[in-house]
Amino acid sequence: MAEHGQHGLQQLRHPVESVKGMLPDRGPSTAQVLSVAVLLPAGGTLLALSGLTLILTLVGLAVATPVFVVFSPVLVPAAVVIGLAVAGFLASGAFGLTAVTSLSWIVNYLRGAGERVPEQMDQLKRRMAETAGQAGQRTKEIGERIQSKAQHEARTT
């Protein structure tokens, strides 16, 4: 029996020894202790403030809900009007910004056009001459066809 009791004490000591083996050899550093000592109260204070804010928000909502229900025939149209006014101002600003950007692009394009215009004019003159030559040739061919058809009709009648 004595052996069994001593064996039980060894089993009790063994788990304690195994837990000690899992812990680090040295304790937390001074910086870690100070950071916990400073941040724990700060975190607790912020948590308490967030809880208080939640409670006050719920109380305010409970008090304001009947007021919103009573005044909803006035508040809903007012909210719609304010929403439309804000949308109008935003659209006006967007259109104005687009207009200023477009005018700026046009001015910059025209400033750079002085360098590009002579080359473009030469190309345009060449294209117009080619088009005029092609139109003249087609007109001549059509005139010849009409003349040959007229002569053919004159011979057959």
C-alpha positions in Angstrom: 0.0 0.0 0.0 2.8 2.3 0.8 4.3 1.7 -2.6 0.9 2.6 -4.2 0.7 5.9 -2.3 4.3 6.9 -3.3 3.5 6.0 -6.9 0.5 8.3 -6.8 2.7 11.2 -5.5 5.1 10.6 -8.4 2.2 10.8 -10.8 1.1 14.1 -9.3 4.6 15.6 -9.6 5.1 14.4 -13.1 2.2 16.5 -14.7 3.5 19.6 -12.9 7.0 18.9 -14.2 5.7 18.5 -17.8 3.8 21.8 -17.6 6.9 23.6 -16.3 8.8 22.2 -19.3 6.3 23.9 -21.7 6.8 27.3 -20.1 9.7 29.5 -21.2 12.8 29.5 -19.1 12.7 33.2 -18.4 9.7 35.5 -17.6 8.4 38.4 -19.6 10.7 41.4 -20.2 10.3 44.7 -18.4 9.0 46.3 -21.6 6.4 43.7 -22.0 5.2 44.1 -18.4 5.1 47.9 -18.8 3.2 47.7 -22.1 0.6 45.4 -20.5 0.4 47.6 -17.5 -0.2 50.7 -19.7 -2.4 49.2 -22.4 -4.7 47.1 -20.2 -6.3 50.1 -18.5 -6.4 52.0 -21.8 -8.1 49.1 -23.6 -10.5 48.7 -20.8 -11.4 52.4 -20.8 -12.0 52.3 -24.6 -14.1 49.2 -24.3 -16.2 50.9 -21.6 -16.6 54.0 -23.8 -17.7 51.9 -26.7 -20.3 50.1 -24.6 -21.6 53.4 -23.2 -21.8 54.8 -26.7 -23.8 51.7 -27.9 -26.2 52.0 -24.9 -26.7 55.8 -25.5 -27.3 55.2 -29.2 -29.9 52.6 -28.5 -31.6 54.9 -25.9 -31.5 57.8 -28.4 -33.0 55.6 -31.1 -35.8 54.4 -28.8 -36.6 58.0 -27.9 -36.4 59.3 -31.5 -38.3 56.6 -33.3 -41.8 57.8 -32.2 -40.7 61.4 -33.2 -39.7 60.1 -36.6 -43.0 58.2 -37.0 -45.0 61.3 -36.1 -43.1 63.6 -38.3 -42.5 61.2 -41.2 -45.0 63.0 -43.5 -42.7 66.0 -43.2 -39.3 64.3 -42.9 -39.6 62.0 -45.9 -40.3 64.7 -48.5 -37.7 66.9 -46.9 -35.1 64.1 -47.1 -36.1 63.5 -50.8 -35.7 67.3 -51.5 -32.3 67.4 -49.8 -31.2 64.3 -51.6 -32.2 65.7 -55.0 -30.5 69.0 -54.2 -27.3 67.2 -53.2 -27.5 65.1 -56.4 -28.0 68.3 -58.4 -25.0 70.0 -56.9 -22.8 67.0 -57.5 -24.0 66.7 -61.1 -23.4 70.4 -61.7 -19.9 70.1 -60.3 -19.2 67.0 -62.5 -20.5 68.8 -65.6 -18.5 71.9 -64.8 -15.3 69.8 -64.3 -16.0 68.0 -67.6 -16.4 71.4 -69.4 -13.2 72.8 -67.9 -11.3 69.7 -68.8 -12.7 69.7 -72.3 -11.9 73.4 -72.9 -8.4 72.8 -71.5 -7.9 69.9 -73.9 -9.1 72.0 -76.8 -6.8 74.9 -75.9 -3.8 72.6 -75.6 -4.7 70.9 -78.9 -5.0 74.2 -80.7 -1.7 75.4 -79.3 0.0 72.3 -80.7 -1.9 72.6 -84.0 0.3 75.4 -85.3 3.1 72.9 -85.7 0.8 70.2 -87.3 -1.2 72.4 -89.6 1.3 72.8 -92.5 1.8 69.1 -92.8 -1.9 68.4 -92.6 -2.7 71.1 -95.2 -0.2 69.5 -97.6 -1.8 66.1 -97.1 -5.3 67.7 -97.6 -4.2 69.4 -100.8 -2.8 66.2 -102.2 -6.0 64.2 -101.3 -8.2 66.9 -102.8 -6.2 66.9 -106.1 -6.4 63.1 -106.2 -10.2 63.2 -105.5 -10.7 65.9 -108.1 -8.7 63.9 -110.7 -10.7 60.7 -109.9 -14.0 62.7 -110.1 -12.9 64.2 -113.5 -12.0 60.8 -114.9 -15.3 59.3 -113.8 -17.2 62.2 -115.2 -15.4 61.8 -118.5 -16.1 58.0 -118.6 -19.8 58.6 -117.8 -20.1 61.3 -120.5 -18.5 58.9 -123.0 -21.0 56.1 -122.0 -23.9 58.4 -122.4 -22.7 59.6 -125.7 -22.2 56.1 -127.0 -25.6 55.1 -125.8 -27.2 58.1 -127.5 -25.4 57.3 -130.7 -26.5 53.7 -130.4 -30.1 54.8 -129.8 -30.0 57.2 -132.7 -28.8 54.4 -135.1 -31.5 52.0 -134.0 -34.4 54.4 -134.5 
